[in-house]
Amino acid sequence: MRLRACAALLLILSACATSAPSPREPATRNPRIANLHRAATLPWADGGRCVVREASNEWAVLVERCYHALDHERIQFRDVTGRCSVASAGAAALGLGVCILIAPEIVVGAVIVTGVVVVAVAIKEELDVYRRASRESAKPETQTRPSNEQERLAHRKPNPEGLGRDLFPPDPPESLERERRPECVPKRVPPKGGNALHNWCADNVPFNAFRGANALVNGKAFDALQVVAGVLWEVKTDNFDAYPLELQAVVVRKQVREPRRERDLAAACGFDFHVGVRSAAHKAALEFEDDTLRVVVMDWC
């Protein structure tokens, strides 16, 4: 309650100073993306994992929950307007940095960062997913060359009696393609095994459309499917960092072989393929063994 009250007070105090939105700026904006873009300008000691986890909340809530994850050795806060000092005792109790960051706009000179800010890895990966999805939705529909059967149907003379299926246009190429490749249409199937951690990590892949189930594509039951981005996932929940070096080497060799086959199955149906792991060491080991694999650290897992 204290945070919400202080945030509301800052909104009132800064209302007159806040500039009107540019007419070129979209009238509506995805709040999660807005939070990710705003957080990308700050240095994060945890690679941005906390930000990605909390990005769907209001900005003030994100700041309160992730303030500890900032790289405090590289960032300084200055109350150049005096609002955080005099607005209220509650605002001061939040801490100068939190109070400044939750303001609707950051005044020039209020946040000083040492060195160049490189977008945190987790934030960059999350934004990349959105960018790929936006590019895919903006692509024009491809024209498929009609098959011989379609040409025959299109040029066939109508039934003299005006009866039968000649009254209907031929099926579109897209539907015929789906009929020819039914194995490429994702189907919900029960998840294999009973590993609760594995199922939880798979269900929480961002934008997973198959929560609580596996996505059966091309004969393979994948752990998750991001429909808009067109990405199939296989999730590995090994406690890799706790394994002896010898066992790590064995696990990596085994795990690299199977994802190659799964990637080929996904690609044959037009999907990208990602492998989700729980640690940076596991990711580095898999990519060292095969740098063509797309491996992602599941910071939500």
N, C-alpha and C positions, 0 to 999 in steps of 0.2 A: 504493500500500500504506500509505503514511504517513497519508493521509487516512482510509482505512477503519479503521486502528488507532485513530486519535484519535476518530473518530466512535463506535466501539464503546466506548471508554473513557468518553466522555461519556454514552452510554446507560446504562452501569453506574452511574456516579456519580449520575445523575439519576433512577434507577429508583424510589427511595423517595419522591422529591419529586413525581413525576408522578402526577397525580390519575387515578382510575379513570374510564373513559369513562361518560358519562351514559347511562342506560337509554333515553333518547329518541334518542340518536345512532345512526345506522345501524351495524349490525355490520360491514359491509364498505363500503368507499368507493373509488372510482376513484382510484388514486394520482396520475394525471396531473392530475385535477381538483383534488385536495387540494393539489398543488404549485402550481397556478395560483392558487388562492384564497390560499394562504400568501404567494406572491410579490406578489399584488395589493396587499398592505398596505405594500409598500416602494416607494421612488421609483427609477425606472429611467431612465437617461440615453438609452437606445437605443429607448425606446418599448415595451420588453418583448420585443423580438424574440428575444434570446438565451434568455429564459425559455421562450418558446413552443417554441423549437427543442430545448431540453433537458428539457422538463417530463416526459417519459416515463421519465427516469432517477430514481434515488433522490435525495431532497432534498439530501443531502450532496454528491452529484456535481454537481447543478444549481448549488449555491452556489459550489463550487470553479470551475466553468467560467464562471459569469456574474457573479462578484463584481466583476470589472472594469467591468461595465456599470451598476453602481449609480451613482446621482447622489451621489457622495461629498461634495459640497459641502453637501448637505442632511441627511446622516445621520451620527450619532456612535454609538460603541459603548463601553459601560462594563461591565467585568467585575465586576458587583455581588456575585457569589457567590465569586469568586476561583478558580473551577474552571479557567478557561482559563489562569490564571497558574501554578497549582501542579499541574495534572493530569499534565503531562508536558512535557518539552522539545519533543517532536514537536508537541504541540498548540499551544505558544507559537509554534513556527516557522511554523505555518499562517497566522498573523496573527490579531490579536484579533477582528476583524470576522467572519472566516470561522469561527473557533472558536465564537463566540457564535451565529451564524446556524444552524450545523448541529446545535445542541443540540435534543433532542426537544421542548423547550418553551422559549419565550423568556420570561425572567424580567422582571417589570415593572421598568422603568428601565434595562434592558440596551441597548435600541435607542431612540435619541432621533432623531426626524425633525422637521426644521424645516418649518413650514407644513403645509397640508392635502395629504394624499396622494390624488391622482386616479389611478384605475386606468389603467395604461399601455394605449395603444391596441391593441397586438397581443394583450395578455392579455385585454382586454375582448372583442375580436372572437372569440377562441378560446372564451371562456366563453359568449358569445352563441350560438355554434353548438351547444354542448351544451344550453343552455336551450331553444332552438328544437326540438332533437331530443327533449328530454324532454316538451315540451308536445305535440308531434305524437304521441308514443307514448301519451300519457295521454288523447288525444281518443277519445270513443266512436265506434264504427263508425257511419257514416251509413246511414240507411235509404233505399234507392232505390225509387221507385214502380215497381211491376211493370208491364211492358209488356203490350200487348194479347195478344201471343203467349204470354207467361207465364200470364196469366189464363186463356187458352184451354186451355193445357196443364194448369193446376191444377184446372180444373173439368171437364175432359173425363172421361167415364166410362171405367173400365178395360176392357180387351179381355175379352170373355166367356170366352175360352179361357185367360185368365191369361197370355198370351204377349205378347211384344213389349216396347216401351220403356215401356208404361204401368206396368210394375212399378217403374220408377225415378222418383224425384222430379224435377221440372223443374230445369234448371240455375239456379244462384243468379244474382241480378242482376249481381254483380261479374264473374262469368265472361262473361256476355253482353256487358257493357260492354267488357271487354277484347277480345272478338271483334269488336265494332263499331268499336273504335278501336285497331287493331293498331299504327298508327303512333306511338302514345303509349307502347308498351312498349319500354324501352331495349334496344338490341341492340349487341353488341360488333362494331366494325368496325375495320380497320387504321387507324392514324393517317396523316394526309395528310403528304406531303413527307418530308424526312429531316433536319429541324432538330433536332439532338441536345439543344440547350439547351431549346428549346420543349417537346420531349417529356418531358424530365426535370422541368421546372417543372410541367407538367400532371400527370405521374404522382404528384408529391409534394404535390398539393393534399390537405389533411388529410381523411382518411377517404374518399379517392377509391376507389370500388369498381371502376373501369375502368382500373386501372394497365396500361400497355402497349397500350391500345386507346382508341378514341374511342367515345362513347355516341351512337348514332344514335337520335334522337327527333324525330318529326314532320318527317322528311325532312332534318334537319340533323345533321351529325356534330359533337357538342360535345366539347370537350377533356377534360372530367372530369365525374363525377357523384357527389355525396354522397347516397347512397340514403336514409339515415335522415333527414337534414335536408331532403331533397327539393330540392337545388340543382344546377342545371346550370352549368358553367363554360366560359368562353372565355378563353384565356390570350394575353396580348400580351407578347412578350419584346423589344420594341424597346429599343435603348439611347437612350431618349428624351432624357435629360439632355444627351447629347452633340450633339444636333441643333441647328442654327441656329434662331433664333426663327421664321424664315419657314417652315422645314421642319416645325417642331413644329406650327404652325398648320394646315398642310396635312394632316399625319398625324392630328391630332385630329378635324378635320372628316370625314375619311374613316372613322376608326375609330368615330365616334359613330353614323353611319348604320347600319352593319352590326349592332352590338349591339342597336339598337332592334328590328330585324327578328328577331334571334335571341331576344330577350326575349319577343316576342310569340308566337313558336313554342313556347317553353318554357311560357309561361303558358297557352296553349291546351290543354296536356296536364297542367296542374296543378303545374308546377315553378316554383320561383324561379330567378333567373338572376343570376350574378355575373361580373364582368369582372376578371381578375387582371392586374396590372401590376407592374413591377419597381421603381418609384420613387414617392415621394410627389408629385413634380412632375408626373409622368404622371397620377396619380390626380386631382390638383387640376385639371389642364387638362381632363380628360374630364368631371369633375363640373361644372366651370364652363360647359362647352358644353351639358351636359344633366344637371341635378341629379336627374333621376329614375333614373339608372343607379346600380346598386350596384357600386362599384369597390373592390377590395381590393388592398393592397400585399402582394405575395408575399414575405415576409421569408425564406422558405426558398429562394428562387430567386436 
